[in-house]
Amino acid sequence: MERNHTMMQFFEWHIESDGTHWKRLGELAPELKKRGIDSVWLPPATKAHSLEDPGYAVYDLYDLGEFDQKGAVRTKYGTKKELLDAIEICHKHGIQVYLDVVMNHKAGADETEKLVAIEVDEFDRTEEISEEVEIEGWTKFTFPKRNNKYSSFKWKSEHFNGVDYDDKDDKTGIFKIVEDDKEWNENVDNEFGNYDYLMFANIDYKHPEVREEMMRWGKWLAENADCNGYRLDAIKHIDYEFIRDFIEEVKKQRGDDFYVVGEFWNPEIAACQEFLENVDYNLNLFDVALHYRLFDASKAGSDYDLRTIFDETLVQANPIHAVTFVDNHDSQPNESLESWVEDWFKQISYSLILLRKDGYPCVFYGDYFGIGGEEPVEGKKEAIDPLLYARYHKAYGEQDDYFDDPNVIGWVRRGTEEIEGSGCAVIISNNEEAEKRMFVGEERAGEVWVDLTNTREEYIAIDEDGFAVFPVNGGSVSVWALPELEVEEK
């Protein structure tokens, strides 16, 4: 029987910019696999506009740390060779690698160009707030140091539809380029009237040369990096028809099992479902709605009705297409979408994504190893490891829910014969110490179960009719199962 799969987002915003991250991945790969992590989502591997940038201010898509551009040969995370070596090590240990792909914008242009633009309202990009004016935008990308290797394509103003800076008047704003009757793309999210524009020089996917070049690059990257999938950044800002065609093209080359997950940062399930429909359901989406439910629950404490934790979430509505997560690099403290799940609720949150049958869970590097920067956050490896253990060894079989109390919920995974010792009972309280009587199967009668989280020390015997009363501490989670088998520790 196939074991449960678990992804790790292998970075956080404040990873040290010392070029050692790809090496770190290679060193940690055996340990990650041992814990049950069998896929990693890596940060953008392409050259950014500065050495400190995490990779989302992308400069040259064909530079994976190979050319002396923007201050160094390496990227923030290392050189191209170190990246490819780390991917090879991951593959040797049975870990799939998903690369982060940033296709919405470009930053750090080589030259400015004169162009005609209209300034638009920051909060309604369909509202024009100036006349047509000539500005100077950073839109010319020639990549002189790469010298046409891999691609001779040069980016010019015609390939973009918006910029955020007029060099001529030293003015920031959102400037819609109007030459050649340009308009924002309509196949995007409608927040702020039209959310085609996000930042930097915004790529115009109505331009046939752009579509052709980005398709070519997408296939080039997958082939050259020998990766197993992509995480697509900021897709609510990109023409969904291009996203659909892009995925089709890459899968044609790499095979149907090439995995794609998109960041569609919208907690409205109807919007997510509409997007999935528009791209022919050929990718998964991060479950943003569930993230916000976990965040809200962590803030509300015992006032939160735990029975509703999965209501209106992607994993409930479209479980096959949902990647569940607790936090990520954007939701971590002081970042653009800050919505950090509070400490007391972290382990509970991870039990909700790791130990249930639906969703493809993603563990955040910042939660596991900690966060750096000026306000460091300690990692919670000790709290997450027992849950990873339980996911890999115990959380199989039918799922019976006991969502019958606003402050105390539980579920049972009945286990399967193929995985010896599998099956578990999970109980969560967001109030005081509690207990719940749950059925784990008559065939379990006489078994003695322990709390794998080590927060409860007692032993629980399953009674002759297959029931047991499982306790949990206040504001905590307990995962009851047969104790670790020696065979499982090898």
N, C-alpha and C positions, 0 to 999 in steps of 0.2 A: 504493500500500500504506500502511496506517495505521502511523504511528510508535509506538514504545513510549511508554507513559504513566508519569509519575512524579509522586508527591505530595510536598509538603513540609509538615511540621508547623511552621507559621510562628510559633513562640514557644518560650520556655523559661521555667522557673519564675521567674527573677530579672530578667525584662524590667523596665526602669526604669518606675516608676509616674509617668510625666510626661505621659501622654495623647498621646504622639506615635506610637504603634505602628501605628495604622491609616494614618496619613500615610506611615510608613516602607514599609508594604506597597505603597501606590500608587507610591512612588518606585522600589521594587525590582522591580515587576512586569515591566517590559521585560527586565531582566537575567535574571530567573528563567526567563522564557519562552525566552530565547536559550540558556540552559543545558539546556533540555529539561524544566523543571518546568512541567507544565500543569494542576496542581491544588494548592490550598493548604488545609490544615486550620487554621482560625483558633481562637484561645482563646475561652472563653465570652464572648459579647458583652453578656450581660445584667448588670444592676446587682448587684454583690456587697455583702456587709455592711460592707465598708470599701474605701477607694480603693486600698489596697495589695494587696488580695487578688487573686490571679490569675483569679478568676471562679468558682471551684468552691464557694465559700460563698455560694450564690446567694440574693439577697433578693427582687428583683422581676423576674420573667421578661418583663414587658412594657416594661421600661425599658432601652433600648439606648444610654443616654447622652443622654437627652432631658429628664429631670426632676431637680430639685434634691433628691436623696435620698442619704442616707448620706455626706454631706460634700461633694458636688459634683454638677454636672449630668453631667459626663463619667464614664466608667468608667476603670479603670486604663489602658485602651488608647486612649481618645479619645471623641469625641461620636458620636451616631447619624449625623449628617450625614457625618462623616469616615469612618465605617464604610461607609455606602452609596456614598460617592464612591470609596473604595478597591475595593469590589466591582465597581463600574462600570468602573474602570480595568482590573482583572483580566480582566473579560469582553472588553473591547476588545482585550486582548492574547492572547485565547484561553486564559485560565486559569480553570478551574472553582474555585468557592469552597464549601468544606464548613464549616459552623458547628458548634461544640462545644455539645452540648445536655446540660444537667445537670438530671435529673428525679428524682433519688433523695431529695433533701432540700431544706430551706429554712433560711436562717440570718438572724439580725439582726431578729427579730420586733419589731413596734411595741409590743406589750403582752404581759404575762403573763396566764395563765388558771389557775384552780384546776382540777385534774384528779386522778383516781384512777389510781394507777400501782403497779406492783410492780417492784422492782429485780431485774435478772437478772445472772447471772455473765458477766463480760466475755469469757471464753473458751468459754462454753457458754450461748448466749442462750435455750436451752430450760429452763435451770435457774433457778428463782426463788430469790432469797436474802433476800427480805423479805416481810412481810405487805403486804396492800393498804394504801396510805397516800395521804393527800391531799398533793399537791405543787403547786408553782407552776411552770409551764413556759412558756417563751417560744414561744408557739404562735399568737398572734393577729397576723395580717398585714393591715393595713387600707390601706396605701399612701396616706396622706392627701395627699401632694404630687402624686400622679398624678391624684387626684380622678376616679376611675372611667373615665378615658380608655382605650380599647381593651377594657377588661373591668371589670365591677363586682364580680367575684368576690372575696370576703374569706375568707382562710384562718383556720380556727379549730381548736381541739383535736380536734374530731371528724374532721378531715381528715388527722390524723397518728396513728401507732401507737407512736411512741417518741420520747424526748428524752434529752439527755445532761446535763441540769442541773436541779436543784431550787432555784429562787430563794428559796424559803421558808426552807430550811435551809442555803443556800449550799453545796450538795453536788453533786459531779460523779459520774456513774455512767451506767449504761444503764437507763433507766426505761421499762418497757413499759406503755403506756396500756391500761387494762383496762375502761374504761367502754364500754358497749354491746357487751360480750362480745368486745372486740377481741383478736386474736391476730396473731402475725407471719404474713406471707404465706408459703405453702408453695412457691410456684413460683419459688424462688430457690436460690442456691448453698447447699450444706449445710455449708460451713466454719463452725466455732464453733457447731455444732448447727443453726443457722439464721442465714443472713447477710443477712436482710432489712435489719437495722439496720446502718448504717455510721457516720453522724455527724449532728450537729445535730438538727433536727426532721425525723423520718423520715416521708415521705409514704406514706399508706395507700391502696394501689391497689385495695383491696377496696371502697372508698367510691365509689358511682356518680357523685357530684358531682365528685370528684377526676378520675376517668377522663374525664368529659365536658369538664371545664375544660382538662385537659392535652392532649386531642385538639384542642380548639379553638385552644389556644396554639400547638401544633406546626404547624398549618396557617397560623396568623397569621404566625408567624416566617418560615416559608419564603417566604410571599407578600411580606411587608413588606421583607425583606432581599434578596429576589430571589436567593437562594443556590441552588446546584446539588446540595446534599446535606447530610447531617448526620453528625457523629461523636457517637455516643451514649455518654455517660460512665457508668461503674460499672454496667453492665447485669446483672452477676451478682447485684446487690442489688435488682433490680426484677422484678416479676411478668412472666414471659416472655410470658404471654398478652396483657398490655397492650402490651409491646414489639411483638409481632406485629401487633396491631390498629392501633397507632399508625403503624407504617410503612405499612401498607395504606392508611390514611386519607390520610396525607400524599402517597403516590404517586398516589392517586386524583385528588388536586387538582393535583399538580405533574407527573405523568407517570411512566411506569415507569422512565425513565432517571434519576430522582432517586436519587442515590447515598447509601447508608447503610453506615457501618462502625461496629461496636460494640467497646467496650473490655470484653472478657470476660477479666479477668485470672486465667486459670487455665491452667497449662502442661500439664494432662492432656488429651490429644487426645480421649479418650472423652467427657469432659465438654463439650468444645467441639462435638463432633459431635452430642451429645444436644441442646445448646442450639440449634444450627443447625436440627435437625429440629423442635424445639419452635416455632421461629419461621418454619417453612415455607421455610427457606433464602432469605429475602428481604432478607438483609444479609450483609456480609462481617465477618470478625473479624480483629483484630490477632494476628499469630502470636507469642504470648507464649512458646511452647515454643522457637521458633527463637531469640528474644532470649536466653533463658537458656542455650541451647547456645553461642551466640557469647560470652556472658559467661564460661561455664565454660572454653571453649577459650582465651580470652584469659588466664585465670588459670593454666591448666595448662601452657601453652607446648608444648614438644615432647612432653610426656607425653600430649597429647590426640590421639586417633585421628581425623584429619580425614575419613576415609571415612564416619564416622558422623554428621557434622555436621547432616544433614537427617533423621536417624532420629527417628520419633515427633514430627514437626513438622506444623503445619497445612498448610504449603505442599506437603508431601509427600502428606498424606492428602486434603486438600481444596483443591487449588491454585486453583480458581476463586473460592473464598471467603476466600483468605488475603491479608491486607495485611502485608507483611514490613517489619520495622524493626530498627534496630541498638540505638538508645536512645531515650528520650523524657523528658518533664518529670518523670515519677514515678521513673524509674530513674537520673536524673542524681544526682551526688554530694549527699549530705545530705538527700535527699528520701525519701518514705515507702516506696518500693519500690526503694531504691538497689541497683543491680546494673550498675554502669557498666563497659562494655566497655573494656579497657585500651588505651592509646594505640597500642601497637605493632600491635594487631589491628584497629584501626578501619578502615583502608583495605581490609584483607583482608575484613572483615565487609561493607563496602559493595559490594565486588566480588561477594560471594555473594548479595546481594539485587538488585543493579542489572543484572547481566550474564547472568542465567539466564532461561529462558523462562517460568517459573512465578512467580506472585505479583505483587501490585501494590505496588511498593516505596515506602516513605515515608522521606524524608531529614529528619533532626532539625535544626531551627534551631540548637540548642545545639552540635551537631557541626559544622555548616557555618559559622556566624557567631561561635560562642563563647558562653560562659556568663558572666553577670554575678554580682553579689552579693559577699559577703565573701571567697569563695574562687573567683576567676574561673578559667575554663578557656579556653584559646585555641581559636579555631575551626580547622577542618581543611579549609577551602575548597580550598586548593591540592592536597590529597590526593584530595578528592572530585570536583572539576571534571573531571579526565581520565576518571573513571568515568562521570560524567554524559554527557560527550562520547561515550564508547564506547557507552553505552546508546542514545543517540539516533541515532548514525550507524552503529554496527558490530554490535550484539548482536541479530542477526536470523537466521532460518533454523533448520535442524535443529540439535539439540544432542547432541553425543557426549561422554559422560563418561569421564574417566580417573581414577576414584577407586580406584586400585590400590596405593596406598602410604599408610601411616598418617600420614606427615609431608609428603608431596608429592602434591597432587591437582591436576587440571586438567580443563578442558573446552573444547570447540570449538563455536563457532556458525558454521555453514557459510555464512551469508550468503544473500542473495536478489537476483535479477536486478533487481527493482524499485528497490532502493536501491543506487546505485552505490558501489562500494568497501566494501560491508558484509561482515561476517564477522570473527571474531577467535578467538584462542586465549588462554585464561587459565590461568596456573599459579601455585599458592600453595605456599609452604613455611612450616611452623611450626618448622623446625629450622635446618639450615645451608643454604648455597647448594646449589642442585640444578638438575636439568634433566629434561625429559620429551619423548619423541618422540611427536608427535601428528599425525594425518592431517587436513589441511584441505581436500583435494580436488585431484584431478589437474589440473583446469582452472586451479589456482593456480600450477602449475609455472613457476618463473622469477621469480615475484613476490618483492619484497624487503619484509619486514615490520620494523616498529620497535615498541619498547615505549612505549605511550601514557602510561604512568605516569612515564616518564623516569627510572626507577631503574636501567635497563640501557641502555647507550649503543651496543651493537653493532647491526648490521643482520643479519637472518636471511633467507637465501634459501630459498625453498620448492623442494625437489628435484623431479626429473622424475616421481616417483610420487606427488606430493602430500603428502609428509611433511616435517617439519622437527623439529629438536631445539631446544626452547625453554627458555632458562635463566631462573632466578629467584634473587634474593638470599635469604639466610637471613632468616626472620621477615618475609616480604614477599610481595607479589603483583606479577606483571607481566602486562600485557594487550597481546598481540602482534597487530598488524593493519597493513594498508596505512597509510602516513603520511597525515596530514590532507590532504584535498584543498582546493585554493584555493576551489573552488566551495562547499565546506562552511563556509568561514569567513565568507562574506558574510552 
